[in-house]
Amino acid sequence: MIKKNKLTYISEESEEPKNKIKEFRTKINECQKEKEEYLTQAQRARADLINYRRRQEEKIIPGIVVIGQASIINKILPILDSLEAGAEKNEDVKKIKEQMISVLKECNIEEIKTIGEEFNPEFHEAVEQVKSKKKQGIITQEIQKGYLLNKKLLRVSKVKVAK
């Protein structure tokens, strides 16, 4: 009987470690699932961050390009002004000026309309008010051409306005 009790006692003890092993396995499985969830979340967050950076670069780079374009074109505009003045006296200079204007149009640069237009302080700078038969606030003369780059102000037009 003692042997039976010992066997019984041992077999009862052997059930407890089996239960503990099952508990540990269950906990390990839960931890693995939790780890996989965290890993998936981390991978998604990383992908979101990469996509966010890419979208930001896509937004910023065109802006930088436009700033670079504007900087270069602002350096070219005085040359165009000189060609404009020379075109009145020389046919060859007039052709060069027209070529330059054509190239600028291809780069989305356009002249701001002035003479006969109503003065708009966003696009025009009044250098003088002159007596005129035209309605007050109408531009009578253009002193320096203004330009837009992609519909945004590049250089204001300097004008004379009727008073």
PyMOL commands that place a pseudoatom at each C-alpha (Angstrom):
pseudoatom trace, name=CA, resn=MET, resi=1, chain=A, elem=C, hetatm=0, pos=[0.000, 0.000, 0.000]
pseudoatom trace, name=CA, resn=ILE, resi=2, chain=A, elem=C, hetatm=0, pos=[2.762, 2.313, 0.693]
pseudoatom trace, name=CA, resn=LYS, resi=3, chain=A, elem=C, hetatm=0, pos=[3.946, 1.822, -2.802]
pseudoatom trace, name=CA, resn=LYS, resi=4, chain=A, elem=C, hetatm=0, pos=[0.506, 2.594, -4.105]
pseudoatom trace, name=CA, resn=ASN, resi=5, chain=A, elem=C, hetatm=0, pos=[0.361, 5.722, -2.026]
pseudoatom trace, name=CA, resn=LYS, resi=6, chain=A, elem=C, hetatm=0, pos=[3.748, 6.734, -3.242]
pseudoatom trace, name=CA, resn=LEU, resi=7, chain=A, elem=C, hetatm=0, pos=[2.695, 6.096, -6.803]
pseudoatom trace, name=CA, resn=THR, resi=8, chain=A, elem=C, hetatm=0, pos=[-0.522, 7.909, -6.223]
pseudoatom trace, name=CA, resn=TYR, resi=9, chain=A, elem=C, hetatm=0, pos=[1.330, 10.721, -4.560]
pseudoatom trace, name=CA, resn=ILE, resi=10, chain=A, elem=C, hetatm=0, pos=[3.834, 10.926, -7.395]
pseudoatom trace, name=CA, resn=SER, resi=11, chain=A, elem=C, hetatm=0, pos=[1.096, 10.798, -10.020]
pseudoatom trace, name=CA, resn=GLU, resi=12, chain=A, elem=C, hetatm=0, pos=[-0.769, 13.609, -8.245]
pseudoatom trace, name=CA, resn=GLU, resi=13, chain=A, elem=C, hetatm=0, pos=[2.397, 15.657, -8.201]
pseudoatom trace, name=CA, resn=SER, resi=14, chain=A, elem=C, hetatm=0, pos=[3.005, 14.877, -11.834]
pseudoatom trace, name=CA, resn=GLU, resi=15, chain=A, elem=C, hetatm=0, pos=[-0.367, 16.452, -12.746]
pseudoatom trace, name=CA, resn=GLU, resi=16, chain=A, elem=C, hetatm=0, pos=[0.623, 19.747, -11.173]
pseudoatom trace, name=CA, resn=PRO, resi=17, chain=A, elem=C, hetatm=0, pos=[3.770, 20.204, -13.305]
pseudoatom trace, name=CA, resn=LYS, resi=18, chain=A, elem=C, hetatm=0, pos=[1.735, 19.272, -16.391]
pseudoatom trace, name=CA, resn=ASN, resi=19, chain=A, elem=C, hetatm=0, pos=[-0.767, 21.999, -15.537]
pseudoatom trace, name=CA, resn=LYS, resi=20, chain=A, elem=C, hetatm=0, pos=[2.059, 24.454, -14.941]
pseudoatom trace, name=CA, resn=ILE, resi=21, chain=A, elem=C, hetatm=0, pos=[3.605, 23.494, -18.277]
pseudoatom trace, name=CA, resn=LYS, resi=22, chain=A, elem=C, hetatm=0, pos=[0.225, 24.053, -19.966]
pseudoatom trace, name=CA, resn=GLU, resi=23, chain=A, elem=C, hetatm=0, pos=[-0.057, 27.442, -18.241]
pseudoatom trace, name=CA, resn=PHE, resi=24, chain=A, elem=C, hetatm=0, pos=[3.443, 28.397, -19.343]
pseudoatom trace, name=CA, resn=ARG, resi=25, chain=A, elem=C, hetatm=0, pos=[2.758, 27.267, -22.894]
pseudoatom trace, name=CA, resn=THR, resi=26, chain=A, elem=C, hetatm=0, pos=[-0.465, 29.264, -22.908]
pseudoatom trace, name=CA, resn=LYS, resi=27, chain=A, elem=C, hetatm=0, pos=[1.395, 32.313, -21.587]
pseudoatom trace, name=CA, resn=ILE, resi=28, chain=A, elem=C, hetatm=0, pos=[4.167, 31.795, -24.149]
pseudoatom trace, name=CA, resn=ASN, resi=29, chain=A, elem=C, hetatm=0, pos=[1.579, 31.592, -26.934]
pseudoatom trace, name=CA, resn=GLU, resi=30, chain=A, elem=C, hetatm=0, pos=[-0.101, 34.754, -25.639]
pseudoatom trace, name=CA, resn=CYS, resi=31, chain=A, elem=C, hetatm=0, pos=[3.266, 36.517, -25.467]
pseudoatom trace, name=CA, resn=GLN, resi=32, chain=A, elem=C, hetatm=0, pos=[4.101, 35.404, -29.009]
pseudoatom trace, name=CA, resn=LYS, resi=33, chain=A, elem=C, hetatm=0, pos=[0.748, 36.702, -30.284]
pseudoatom trace, name=CA, resn=GLU, resi=34, chain=A, elem=C, hetatm=0, pos=[1.295, 39.961, -28.413]
pseudoatom trace, name=CA, resn=LYS, resi=35, chain=A, elem=C, hetatm=0, pos=[4.827, 40.196, -29.834]
pseudoatom trace, name=CA, resn=GLU, resi=36, chain=A, elem=C, hetatm=0, pos=[3.475, 39.631, -33.356]
pseudoatom trace, name=CA, resn=GLU, resi=37, chain=A, elem=C, hetatm=0, pos=[0.848, 42.351, -32.821]
pseudoatom trace, name=CA, resn=TYR, resi=38, chain=A, elem=C, hetatm=0, pos=[3.513, 44.788, -31.602]
pseudoatom trace, name=CA, resn=LEU, resi=39, chain=A, elem=C, hetatm=0, pos=[5.779, 43.837, -34.493]
pseudoatom trace, name=CA, resn=THR, resi=40, chain=A, elem=C, hetatm=0, pos=[2.935, 44.397, -36.964]
pseudoatom trace, name=CA, resn=GLN, resi=41, chain=A, elem=C, hetatm=0, pos=[2.148, 47.767, -35.348]
pseudoatom trace, name=CA, resn=ALA, resi=42, chain=A, elem=C, hetatm=0, pos=[5.812, 48.760, -35.472]
pseudoatom trace, name=CA, resn=GLN, resi=43, chain=A, elem=C, hetatm=0, pos=[6.057, 47.758, -39.137]
pseudoatom trace, name=CA, resn=ARG, resi=44, chain=A, elem=C, hetatm=0, pos=[2.924, 49.762, -39.959]
pseudoatom trace, name=CA, resn=ALA, resi=45, chain=A, elem=C, hetatm=0, pos=[4.226, 52.767, -38.036]
pseudoatom trace, name=CA, resn=ARG, resi=46, chain=A, elem=C, hetatm=0, pos=[7.543, 52.525, -39.882]
pseudoatom trace, name=CA, resn=ALA, resi=47, chain=A, elem=C, hetatm=0, pos=[5.761, 52.298, -43.244]
pseudoatom trace, name=CA, resn=ASP, resi=48, chain=A, elem=C, hetatm=0, pos=[3.569, 55.275, -42.285]
pseudoatom trace, name=CA, resn=LEU, resi=49, chain=A, elem=C, hetatm=0, pos=[6.670, 57.275, -41.370]
pseudoatom trace, name=CA, resn=ILE, resi=50, chain=A, elem=C, hetatm=0, pos=[8.379, 56.394, -44.656]
pseudoatom trace, name=CA, resn=ASN, resi=51, chain=A, elem=C, hetatm=0, pos=[5.243, 57.380, -46.604]
pseudoatom trace, name=CA, resn=TYR, resi=52, chain=A, elem=C, hetatm=0, pos=[4.933, 60.612, -44.609]
pseudoatom trace, name=CA, resn=ARG, resi=53, chain=A, elem=C, hetatm=0, pos=[8.546, 61.549, -45.372]
pseudoatom trace, name=CA, resn=ARG, resi=54, chain=A, elem=C, hetatm=0, pos=[8.046, 60.751, -49.070]
pseudoatom trace, name=CA, resn=ARG, resi=55, chain=A, elem=C, hetatm=0, pos=[4.881, 62.896, -49.226]
pseudoatom trace, name=CA, resn=GLN, resi=56, chain=A, elem=C, hetatm=0, pos=[6.655, 65.762, -47.477]
pseudoatom trace, name=CA, resn=GLU, resi=57, chain=A, elem=C, hetatm=0, pos=[9.549, 65.551, -49.927]
pseudoatom trace, name=CA, resn=GLU, resi=58, chain=A, elem=C, hetatm=0, pos=[7.068, 65.551, -52.814]
pseudoatom trace, name=CA, resn=LYS, resi=59, chain=A, elem=C, hetatm=0, pos=[5.566, 68.760, -51.409]
pseudoatom trace, name=CA, resn=ILE, resi=60, chain=A, elem=C, hetatm=0, pos=[8.842, 70.487, -50.535]
pseudoatom trace, name=CA, resn=ILE, resi=61, chain=A, elem=C, hetatm=0, pos=[10.951, 69.715, -53.615]
pseudoatom trace, name=CA, resn=PRO, resi=62, chain=A, elem=C, hetatm=0, pos=[8.659, 71.514, -56.100]
pseudoatom trace, name=CA, resn=GLY, resi=63, chain=A, elem=C, hetatm=0, pos=[8.685, 74.539, -53.782]
pseudoatom trace, name=CA, resn=ILE, resi=64, chain=A, elem=C, hetatm=0, pos=[12.463, 74.538, -53.716]
pseudoatom trace, name=CA, resn=VAL, resi=65, chain=A, elem=C, hetatm=0, pos=[12.536, 74.260, -57.503]
pseudoatom trace, name=CA, resn=VAL, resi=66, chain=A, elem=C, hetatm=0, pos=[10.187, 77.254, -57.829]
pseudoatom trace, name=CA, resn=ILE, resi=67, chain=A, elem=C, hetatm=0, pos=[12.349, 79.290, -55.444]
pseudoatom trace, name=CA, resn=GLY, resi=68, chain=A, elem=C, hetatm=0, pos=[15.405, 78.403, -57.516]
pseudoatom trace, name=CA, resn=GLN, resi=69, chain=A, elem=C, hetatm=0, pos=[13.588, 79.317, -60.725]
pseudoatom trace, name=CA, resn=ALA, resi=70, chain=A, elem=C, hetatm=0, pos=[12.435, 82.622, -59.255]
pseudoatom trace, name=CA, resn=SER, resi=71, chain=A, elem=C, hetatm=0, pos=[15.959, 83.461, -58.129]
pseudoatom trace, name=CA, resn=ILE, resi=72, chain=A, elem=C, hetatm=0, pos=[17.442, 82.825, -61.562]
pseudoatom trace, name=CA, resn=ILE, resi=73, chain=A, elem=C, hetatm=0, pos=[14.638, 84.585, -63.415]
pseudoatom trace, name=CA, resn=ASN, resi=74, chain=A, elem=C, hetatm=0, pos=[14.894, 87.652, -61.166]
pseudoatom trace, name=CA, resn=LYS, resi=75, chain=A, elem=C, hetatm=0, pos=[18.514, 87.905, -62.315]
pseudoatom trace, name=CA, resn=ILE, resi=76, chain=A, elem=C, hetatm=0, pos=[17.449, 87.581, -65.965]
pseudoatom trace, name=CA, resn=LEU, resi=77, chain=A, elem=C, hetatm=0, pos=[14.652, 90.182, -65.838]
pseudoatom trace, name=CA, resn=PRO, resi=78, chain=A, elem=C, hetatm=0, pos=[16.999, 93.222, -65.882]
pseudoatom trace, name=CA, resn=ILE, resi=79, chain=A, elem=C, hetatm=0, pos=[18.551, 91.788, -69.052]
pseudoatom trace, name=CA, resn=LEU, resi=80, chain=A, elem=C, hetatm=0, pos=[15.067, 91.491, -70.534]
pseudoatom trace, name=CA, resn=ASP, resi=81, chain=A, elem=C, hetatm=0, pos=[14.415, 95.123, -69.550]
pseudoatom trace, name=CA, resn=SER, resi=82, chain=A, elem=C, hetatm=0, pos=[17.570, 96.141, -71.431]
pseudoatom trace, name=CA, resn=LEU, resi=83, chain=A, elem=C, hetatm=0, pos=[16.501, 94.115, -74.456]
pseudoatom trace, name=CA, resn=GLU, resi=84, chain=A, elem=C, hetatm=0, pos=[13.097, 95.800, -74.253]
pseudoatom trace, name=CA, resn=ALA, resi=85, chain=A, elem=C, hetatm=0, pos=[14.731, 99.226, -74.412]
pseudoatom trace, name=CA, resn=GLY, resi=86, chain=A, elem=C, hetatm=0, pos=[17.087, 98.188, -77.220]
pseudoatom trace, name=CA, resn=ALA, resi=87, chain=A, elem=C, hetatm=0, pos=[14.307, 96.540, -79.239]
pseudoatom trace, name=CA, resn=GLU, resi=88, chain=A, elem=C, hetatm=0, pos=[12.799, 99.935, -80.024]
pseudoatom trace, name=CA, resn=LYS, resi=89, chain=A, elem=C, hetatm=0, pos=[15.970, 100.937, -81.882]
pseudoatom trace, name=CA, resn=ASN, resi=90, chain=A, elem=C, hetatm=0, pos=[17.276, 97.682, -83.340]
pseudoatom trace, name=CA, resn=GLU, resi=91, chain=A, elem=C, hetatm=0, pos=[15.390, 94.922, -85.170]
pseudoatom trace, name=CA, resn=ASP, resi=92, chain=A, elem=C, hetatm=0, pos=[17.939, 92.224, -84.198]
pseudoatom trace, name=CA, resn=VAL, resi=93, chain=A, elem=C, hetatm=0, pos=[17.603, 93.091, -80.520]
pseudoatom trace, name=CA, resn=LYS, resi=94, chain=A, elem=C, hetatm=0, pos=[13.823, 92.911, -80.944]
pseudoatom trace, name=CA, resn=LYS, resi=95, chain=A, elem=C, hetatm=0, pos=[14.145, 89.330, -82.267]
pseudoatom trace, name=CA, resn=ILE, resi=96, chain=A, elem=C, hetatm=0, pos=[16.363, 88.340, -79.333]
pseudoatom trace, name=CA, resn=LYS, resi=97, chain=A, elem=C, hetatm=0, pos=[13.864, 89.876, -76.917]
pseudoatom trace, name=CA, resn=GLU, resi=98, chain=A, elem=C, hetatm=0, pos=[11.014, 87.933, -78.530]
pseudoatom trace, name=CA, resn=GLN, resi=99, chain=A, elem=C, hetatm=0, pos=[13.012, 84.692, -78.237]
pseudoatom trace, name=CA, resn=MET, resi=100, chain=A, elem=C, hetatm=0, pos=[13.660, 85.373, -74.578]
pseudoatom trace, name=CA, resn=ILE, resi=101, chain=A, elem=C, hetatm=0, pos=[9.987, 86.123, -73.927]
pseudoatom trace, name=CA, resn=SER, resi=102, chain=A, elem=C, hetatm=0, pos=[9.083, 82.864, -75.690]
pseudoatom trace, name=CA, resn=VAL, resi=103, chain=A, elem=C, hetatm=0, pos=[11.461, 80.904, -73.445]
pseudoatom trace, name=CA, resn=LEU, resi=104, chain=A, elem=C, hetatm=0, pos=[10.064, 82.607, -70.342]
pseudoatom trace, name=CA, resn=LYS, resi=105, chain=A, elem=C, hetatm=0, pos=[6.504, 81.706, -71.390]
pseudoatom trace, name=CA, resn=GLU, resi=106, chain=A, elem=C, hetatm=0, pos=[7.588, 78.067, -71.666]
pseudoatom trace, name=CA, resn=CYS, resi=107, chain=A, elem=C, hetatm=0, pos=[8.733, 78.382, -68.035]
pseudoatom trace, name=CA, resn=ASN, resi=108, chain=A, elem=C, hetatm=0, pos=[5.227, 79.604, -67.008]
pseudoatom trace, name=CA, resn=ILE, resi=109, chain=A, elem=C, hetatm=0, pos=[6.288, 83.230, -66.739]
pseudoatom trace, name=CA, resn=GLU, resi=110, chain=A, elem=C, hetatm=0, pos=[3.836, 85.827, -67.930]
pseudoatom trace, name=CA, resn=GLU, resi=111, chain=A, elem=C, hetatm=0, pos=[3.738, 89.607, -68.032]
pseudoatom trace, name=CA, resn=ILE, resi=112, chain=A, elem=C, hetatm=0, pos=[1.366, 91.447, -65.739]
pseudoatom trace, name=CA, resn=LYS, resi=113, chain=A, elem=C, hetatm=0, pos=[-1.151, 93.490, -67.727]
pseudoatom trace, name=CA, resn=THR, resi=114, chain=A, elem=C, hetatm=0, pos=[-0.942, 97.181, -66.920]
pseudoatom trace, name=CA, resn=ILE, resi=115, chain=A, elem=C, hetatm=0, pos=[-1.942, 99.972, -69.323]
pseudoatom trace, name=CA, resn=GLY, resi=116, chain=A, elem=C, hetatm=0, pos=[-5.684, 100.574, -69.216]
pseudoatom trace, name=CA, resn=GLU, resi=117, chain=A, elem=C, hetatm=0, pos=[-6.092, 98.218, -66.251]
pseudoatom trace, name=CA, resn=GLU, resi=118, chain=A, elem=C, hetatm=0, pos=[-7.270, 99.281, -62.821]
pseudoatom trace, name=CA, resn=PHE, resi=119, chain=A, elem=C, hetatm=0, pos=[-4.435, 99.731, -60.317]
pseudoatom trace, name=CA, resn=ASN, resi=120, chain=A, elem=C, hetatm=0, pos=[-4.024, 96.663, -58.103]
pseudoatom trace, name=CA, resn=PRO, resi=121, chain=A, elem=C, hetatm=0, pos=[-1.497, 97.056, -55.258]
pseudoatom trace, name=CA, resn=GLU, resi=122, chain=A, elem=C, hetatm=0, pos=[-0.877, 93.298, -55.266]
pseudoatom trace, name=CA, resn=PHE, resi=123, chain=A, elem=C, hetatm=0, pos=[0.621, 93.478, -58.763]
pseudoatom trace, name=CA, resn=HIS, resi=124, chain=A, elem=C, hetatm=0, pos=[1.395, 97.151, -59.364]
pseudoatom trace, name=CA, resn=GLU, resi=125, chain=A, elem=C, hetatm=0, pos=[3.606, 99.723, -57.682]
pseudoatom trace, name=CA, resn=ALA, resi=126, chain=A, elem=C, hetatm=0, pos=[2.524, 103.304, -58.339]
pseudoatom trace, name=CA, resn=VAL, resi=127, chain=A, elem=C, hetatm=0, pos=[5.575, 105.489, -58.876]
pseudoatom trace, name=CA, resn=GLU, resi=128, chain=A, elem=C, hetatm=0, pos=[3.550, 108.561, -59.812]
pseudoatom trace, name=CA, resn=GLN, resi=129, chain=A, elem=C, hetatm=0, pos=[-0.010, 109.849, -60.073]
pseudoatom trace, name=CA, resn=VAL, resi=130, chain=A, elem=C, hetatm=0, pos=[-0.664, 111.856, -63.212]
pseudoatom trace, name=CA, resn=LYS, resi=131, chain=A, elem=C, hetatm=0, pos=[-3.532, 114.000, -64.453]
pseudoatom trace, name=CA, resn=SER, resi=132, chain=A, elem=C, hetatm=0, pos=[-5.400, 112.131, -67.128]
pseudoatom trace, name=CA, resn=LYS, resi=133, chain=A, elem=C, hetatm=0, pos=[-8.729, 111.978, -68.911]
pseudoatom trace, name=CA, resn=LYS, resi=134, chain=A, elem=C, hetatm=0, pos=[-8.936, 108.352, -67.798]
pseudoatom trace, name=CA, resn=LYS, resi=135, chain=A, elem=C, hetatm=0, pos=[-10.859, 107.309, -64.717]
pseudoatom trace, name=CA, resn=GLN, resi=136, chain=A, elem=C, hetatm=0, pos=[-9.038, 107.664, -61.399]
pseudoatom trace, name=CA, resn=GLY, resi=137, chain=A, elem=C, hetatm=0, pos=[-7.009, 104.557, -60.502]
pseudoatom trace, name=CA, resn=ILE, resi=138, chain=A, elem=C, hetatm=0, pos=[-6.482, 103.464, -64.113]
pseudoatom trace, name=CA, resn=ILE, resi=139, chain=A, elem=C, hetatm=0, pos=[-2.889, 102.773, -65.166]
pseudoatom trace, name=CA, resn=THR, resi=140, chain=A, elem=C, hetatm=0, pos=[-1.758, 105.249, -67.812]
pseudoatom trace, name=CA, resn=GLN, resi=141, chain=A, elem=C, hetatm=0, pos=[1.877, 104.262, -68.304]
pseudoatom trace, name=CA, resn=GLU, resi=142, chain=A, elem=C, hetatm=0, pos=[4.162, 101.336, -67.508]
pseudoatom trace, name=CA, resn=ILE, resi=143, chain=A, elem=C, hetatm=0, pos=[7.640, 102.210, -66.225]
pseudoatom trace, name=CA, resn=GLN, resi=144, chain=A, elem=C, hetatm=0, pos=[8.855, 98.648, -65.618]
pseudoatom trace, name=CA, resn=LYS, resi=145, chain=A, elem=C, hetatm=0, pos=[7.137, 95.384, -66.547]
pseudoatom trace, name=CA, resn=GLY, resi=146, chain=A, elem=C, hetatm=0, pos=[6.009, 93.026, -63.823]
pseudoatom trace, name=CA, resn=TYR, resi=147, chain=A, elem=C, hetatm=0, pos=[5.922, 89.247, -64.091]
pseudoatom trace, name=CA, resn=LEU, resi=148, chain=A, elem=C, hetatm=0, pos=[4.147, 86.224, -62.644]
pseudoatom trace, name=CA, resn=LEU, resi=149, chain=A, elem=C, hetatm=0, pos=[5.723, 82.788, -62.210]
pseudoatom trace, name=CA, resn=ASN, resi=150, chain=A, elem=C, hetatm=0, pos=[3.123, 80.013, -62.099]
pseudoatom trace, name=CA, resn=LYS, resi=151, chain=A, elem=C, hetatm=0, pos=[0.450, 82.661, -61.380]
pseudoatom trace, name=CA, resn=LYS, resi=152, chain=A, elem=C, hetatm=0, pos=[2.462, 83.953, -58.384]
pseudoatom trace, name=CA, resn=LEU, resi=153, chain=A, elem=C, hetatm=0, pos=[4.071, 87.364, -58.220]
pseudoatom trace, name=CA, resn=LEU, resi=154, chain=A, elem=C, hetatm=0, pos=[7.674, 87.420, -59.362]
pseudoatom trace, name=CA, resn=ARG, resi=155, chain=A, elem=C, hetatm=0, pos=[8.136, 91.169, -59.795]
pseudoatom trace, name=CA, resn=VAL, resi=156, chain=A, elem=C, hetatm=0, pos=[5.629, 94.028, -59.449]
pseudoatom trace, name=CA, resn=SER, resi=157, chain=A, elem=C, hetatm=0, pos=[4.909, 96.344, -62.358]
pseudoatom trace, name=CA, resn=LYS, resi=158, chain=A, elem=C, hetatm=0, pos=[6.012, 99.937, -61.777]
pseudoatom trace, name=CA, resn=VAL, resi=159, chain=A, elem=C, hetatm=0, pos=[3.349, 102.209, -63.216]
pseudoatom trace, name=CA, resn=LYS, resi=160, chain=A, elem=C, hetatm=0, pos=[1.894, 105.691, -63.427]
pseudoatom trace, name=CA, resn=VAL, resi=161, chain=A, elem=C, hetatm=0, pos=[-1.738, 105.984, -62.354]
pseudoatom trace, name=CA, resn=ALA, resi=162, chain=A, elem=C, hetatm=0, pos=[-4.464, 108.490, -63.268]
pseudoatom trace, name=CA, resn=LYS, resi=163, chain=A, elem=C, hetatm=0, pos=[-5.632, 110.760, -60.465]
for i in range(1, 163): cmd.bond("trace and resi %d" % i, "trace and resi %d" % (i + 1))
show_as sticks, trace
zoom trace
